[in-house]
């Protein structure tokens, strides 16, 4: 089990307590006319509360008067993978050797547009190679982006639930952090398979940026291969936390202007 998400920074909008109340415990109940006056106060308070809830939905959660989420200017189409530039990760991991790949499970529906994109960074050799046969441990990083634009239903309840899960596709989530000043709400999830995911929601747009690492051993092509050496230590993924957040900001900007 994971604990409650760790808050990084101050709480955002919506953290204040209720400010509308029609009850004064010092006055109690008086004559009939006064009782009717209190009833009127309760009615006004109820109307104000309903208005406050509606206003919070419109301004705090991006829900319009028709109940549909505000797109906030986002565009998610079949060509939106071009927004996945990942300049900061490329500086740290090396420029990708190929173009971003668009996966085939995208959706273009009146209620939901979704794209999935992946990119592989150059692989590297860990330690010394075992001779000229190319044997040794190799490591590489892969980044993937999922961008969704919800047009009929507010994605926030599902987003909050999926961002505080204890596992992702059978992989345990070790740690969850709230990331401030990013969209309406953002979470960083670190899993026990040494990968991390940044989830962001803004209006009707939901974006997920993943970074994972793989390691494999190449036995080489020679007939007489030495015993496989122990696997090296896995890299610390949190070292790329800032790069992931910075690149997500660029992705969000590109999805709005693209």
C-alpha positions as CSV (number, residue, x, y, z in Angstrom):
1,X,0.0,0.0,0.0
2,X,1.2,3.5,-0.7
3,X,0.6,6.4,1.6
4,X,-1.4,9.6,0.8
5,X,0.2,11.6,-2.0
6,X,3.1,13.7,-0.8
7,X,2.4,17.4,-1.4
8,X,5.1,19.4,-3.0
9,X,4.4,23.1,-2.5
10,X,1.2,24.8,-1.4
11,X,-2.3,23.6,-1.9
12,X,-4.0,24.9,-4.9
13,X,-7.6,26.3,-5.4
14,X,-10.3,24.5,-3.6
15,X,-8.4,23.9,-0.3
16,X,-10.2,26.6,1.7
17,X,-13.0,25.7,4.1
18,X,-16.7,26.5,3.6
19,X,-17.5,30.2,4.1
20,X,-21.3,30.2,3.7
21,X,-23.4,29.4,6.8
22,X,-27.0,30.2,7.7
23,X,-26.8,29.0,11.3
24,X,-26.2,31.2,14.4
25,X,-25.9,28.9,17.5
26,X,-26.2,32.0,19.8
27,X,-29.7,33.0,18.7
28,X,-31.7,29.8,18.9
29,X,-35.4,29.7,17.9
30,X,-37.7,32.7,18.7
31,X,-41.3,33.5,17.7
32,X,-43.0,32.2,14.7
33,X,-42.2,35.3,12.5
34,X,-38.5,35.0,13.5
35,X,-38.6,31.3,12.8
36,X,-39.8,32.1,9.3
37,X,-37.0,34.7,8.9
38,X,-34.5,32.0,9.8
39,X,-36.1,29.8,7.2
40,X,-35.6,32.5,4.6
41,X,-32.0,32.9,5.6
42,X,-31.5,29.1,5.2
43,X,-33.0,29.4,1.7
44,X,-30.7,32.2,0.7
45,X,-27.7,30.4,2.2
46,X,-28.7,27.3,0.2
47,X,-28.9,29.3,-3.0
48,X,-25.6,30.9,-2.3
49,X,-24.0,27.5,-1.6
50,X,-25.4,26.1,-4.9
51,X,-24.1,29.1,-6.8
52,X,-20.7,28.7,-5.1
53,X,-20.6,25.0,-6.1
54,X,-21.6,25.8,-9.7
55,X,-19.0,28.6,-9.8
56,X,-16.3,26.3,-8.5
57,X,-17.2,23.7,-11.2
58,X,-17.0,26.4,-13.9
59,X,-13.9,28.2,-12.8
60,X,-12.0,25.6,-10.7
61,X,-12.7,22.5,-12.7
62,X,-13.3,23.8,-16.2
63,X,-16.9,22.6,-16.5
64,X,-19.2,24.8,-18.6
65,X,-22.9,25.4,-18.1
66,X,-23.7,22.5,-20.4
67,X,-21.8,20.1,-18.1
68,X,-19.0,19.6,-20.6
69,X,-15.3,20.1,-19.8
70,X,-13.6,23.2,-21.2
71,X,-10.9,22.2,-23.8
72,X,-8.7,25.1,-22.5
73,X,-7.4,25.5,-26.0
74,X,-6.0,22.0,-26.3
75,X,-6.0,20.1,-29.6
76,X,-5.4,16.4,-29.7
77,X,-5.4,15.0,-33.2
78,X,-3.6,12.2,-35.1
79,X,-0.7,14.5,-35.8
80,X,-0.3,15.7,-32.2
81,X,2.7,13.4,-31.5
82,X,4.8,16.2,-33.0
83,X,4.4,18.0,-29.6
84,X,6.6,15.3,-28.0
85,X,10.0,17.1,-28.4
86,X,11.4,16.2,-25.0
87,X,14.3,18.6,-25.2
88,X,15.4,18.3,-21.6
89,X,15.4,14.5,-21.6
90,X,17.3,14.6,-24.8
91,X,20.0,16.8,-23.3
92,X,20.4,14.3,-20.4
93,X,20.0,11.0,-22.3
94,X,21.1,11.8,-25.8
95,X,19.1,12.8,-28.9
96,X,16.7,10.1,-30.0
97,X,18.0,8.3,-33.1
98,X,14.6,8.0,-34.7
99,X,11.3,9.9,-35.0
100,X,8.5,9.7,-32.5
101,X,6.3,6.6,-33.1
102,X,2.5,7.0,-33.1
103,X,0.9,3.9,-31.6
104,X,-2.2,2.3,-33.2
105,X,-4.6,2.5,-30.3
106,X,-5.5,6.2,-30.8
107,X,-9.1,7.3,-30.6
108,X,-10.9,10.0,-32.5
109,X,-14.5,10.0,-31.2
110,X,-17.0,12.9,-30.6
111,X,-16.6,12.2,-26.8
112,X,-12.8,11.6,-26.7
113,X,-9.7,12.2,-28.7
114,X,-6.6,10.2,-27.7
115,X,-3.1,9.7,-29.0
116,X,-0.2,7.6,-27.8
117,X,3.4,8.3,-28.8
118,X,6.8,6.7,-28.0
119,X,10.4,7.5,-28.5
120,X,13.6,5.6,-27.7
121,X,16.8,7.3,-26.6
122,X,20.2,5.9,-27.6
123,X,21.3,2.8,-25.8
124,X,24.5,2.7,-23.9
125,X,27.0,0.1,-22.8
126,X,27.4,-0.4,-19.0
127,X,30.9,-1.2,-18.0
128,X,33.5,-2.8,-20.3
129,X,32.6,-5.0,-23.1
130,X,33.7,-8.6,-22.9
131,X,36.1,-8.5,-25.9
132,X,35.5,-7.8,-29.5
133,X,32.3,-9.9,-29.7
134,X,30.2,-7.1,-28.4
135,X,29.1,-8.9,-25.2
136,X,28.1,-6.9,-22.2
137,X,25.3,-5.1,-20.4
138,X,23.3,-2.5,-22.4
139,X,20.8,0.1,-21.2
140,X,18.3,2.3,-22.8
141,X,15.5,4.7,-22.0
142,X,12.0,5.0,-23.5
143,X,9.6,7.8,-23.1
144,X,5.9,7.6,-24.0
145,X,3.1,10.2,-24.1
146,X,-0.6,9.7,-23.8
147,X,-2.8,12.7,-24.5
148,X,-6.5,12.7,-24.2
149,X,-9.1,15.4,-24.8
150,X,-12.5,14.7,-23.1
151,X,-15.4,16.5,-24.7
152,X,-18.5,15.1,-23.0
153,X,-17.6,14.2,-19.4
154,X,-15.3,15.7,-16.7
155,X,-12.2,13.6,-16.6
156,X,-11.2,14.8,-13.1
157,X,-12.8,12.0,-10.9
158,X,-11.2,9.2,-13.0
159,X,-7.9,11.2,-13.1
160,X,-7.7,11.6,-9.4
161,X,-8.5,7.9,-8.9
162,X,-5.9,6.7,-11.4
163,X,-3.2,9.0,-10.1
164,X,-3.3,7.6,-6.6
165,X,-3.4,3.8,-7.4
166,X,-1.2,1.2,-5.7
167,X,-0.2,-0.4,-9.0
168,X,-0.1,0.3,-12.7
169,X,-0.8,-2.8,-14.9
170,X,0.4,-5.1,-12.2
171,X,3.5,-3.0,-11.3
172,X,3.5,-1.7,-7.7
173,X,3.6,2.1,-7.2
174,X,6.2,3.0,-4.6
175,X,5.6,6.7,-4.3
176,X,3.2,9.4,-5.3
177,X,4.0,13.1,-5.3
178,X,1.7,16.1,-6.1
179,X,3.4,18.5,-8.4
180,X,2.4,22.1,-7.9
181,X,1.8,24.8,-10.5
182,X,1.2,22.3,-13.4
183,X,-2.2,22.3,-15.0
184,X,-5.2,22.0,-12.7
185,X,-3.7,19.0,-10.9
186,X,-0.6,16.9,-11.4
187,X,1.0,13.8,-9.9
188,X,4.3,12.1,-10.2
189,X,4.2,8.3,-9.7
190,X,7.3,6.2,-9.2
191,X,7.0,2.4,-9.6
192,X,9.1,-0.4,-8.4
193,X,10.3,-1.4,-11.9
194,X,12.3,1.8,-12.0
195,X,10.0,3.9,-14.1
196,X,8.0,7.0,-13.4
197,X,4.9,8.7,-14.8
198,X,3.8,12.3,-14.7
199,X,0.0,12.7,-14.9
200,X,-1.6,16.2,-15.5
201,X,-5.2,17.3,-16.0
202,X,-6.3,20.7,-17.2
203,X,-9.9,21.2,-18.1
204,X,-10.9,18.4,-20.4
205,X,-7.2,17.5,-21.3
206,X,-5.4,14.7,-19.6
207,X,-1.7,14.1,-20.3
208,X,0.6,11.3,-19.1
209,X,4.3,11.3,-19.8
210,X,6.2,8.1,-18.9
211,X,10.0,7.4,-18.6
212,X,11.2,3.9,-18.3
213,X,14.6,2.2,-18.5
214,X,15.6,-1.3,-19.7
215,X,18.7,-3.3,-19.3
216,X,19.8,-6.4,-21.2
217,X,22.9,-8.6,-21.6
218,X,24.3,-9.3,-25.0
219,X,26.2,-12.6,-25.1
220,X,28.2,-11.7,-28.2
221,X,28.8,-13.8,-31.3
222,X,31.9,-15.7,-30.2
223,X,31.7,-19.5,-29.5
224,X,33.5,-19.3,-26.2
225,X,31.7,-16.7,-24.1
226,X,32.6,-15.9,-20.6
227,X,30.2,-16.2,-17.7
228,X,27.7,-13.4,-17.7
229,X,28.7,-10.8,-15.1
230,X,26.4,-9.5,-12.5
231,X,23.9,-6.9,-13.6
232,X,24.9,-3.4,-12.8
233,X,22.8,-1.2,-10.4
234,X,19.7,0.3,-11.9
235,X,19.9,4.0,-12.5
236,X,18.1,6.4,-10.2
237,X,15.0,7.6,-12.1
238,X,14.3,10.5,-9.8
239,X,17.4,12.2,-11.2
240,X,15.3,12.9,-14.3
241,X,12.2,14.2,-12.4
242,X,12.9,17.9,-13.3
243,X,13.5,17.0,-16.9
244,X,10.2,15.2,-17.1
245,X,8.3,18.1,-15.6
246,X,10.0,20.6,-17.8
247,X,9.3,18.6,-21.0
248,X,5.6,18.1,-19.9
249,X,5.3,21.9,-19.8
250,X,6.6,22.1,-23.3
251,X,4.2,19.3,-24.4
252,X,1.2,21.1,-22.9
253,X,2.2,24.4,-24.7
254,X,2.6,22.6,-28.0
255,X,-0.7,20.8,-27.7
256,X,-2.4,24.2,-27.3
257,X,-0.6,25.9,-30.2
258,X,-0.5,22.9,-32.5
